[in-house]
Amino acid sequence: MTYADIVSSIGVTCILTAFFLATLKLLKADTKTFFLFNIIGGALACYGSILIHSIPFTILEGMWAVVAIVGLIKTITPKVSR
């Protein structure tokens, strides 16, 4: 197993763990923990994709991490009531 395989595998494991726990209702999909799993997982999988020169997966995993960052920001930003 190469370095890229190890990094990518850890990333994908983080993403799938969050999805699995959310599916079983053991983790809510709008929590900081869920988004952190996805940010770390997406970033690691993106880095692994860069290492193997896979542009489509680099874009996919990079966007996965960016969307998770936006979700985390929405979670930690106080809501303004109207």
C-alpha positions, 0 to 999 in steps of 0.5 A: 500500500502506497502513501497515497493509498493510506492517506486516501483510505483514512480520508474515505474512512472518515467520510463513510464513518460520518455517513454511517453514524448519521444513517443509524441516527447515532450522529446528527448530520447538522453537528460540528462532529459530522462536519469535522469528519467530512472536512478531515475526510474530504481534505485527506481524500483530496490530498490523496487524489492530488498525489495520484494525479486524479483531477476529477477526484481532486475536484470532488473531494476538494468540493466535499471539504469546502461544502463541509466547511460551509456547513460547519460555519453555518453550525457555529455562526449564531442565528439572527432572529427576525 
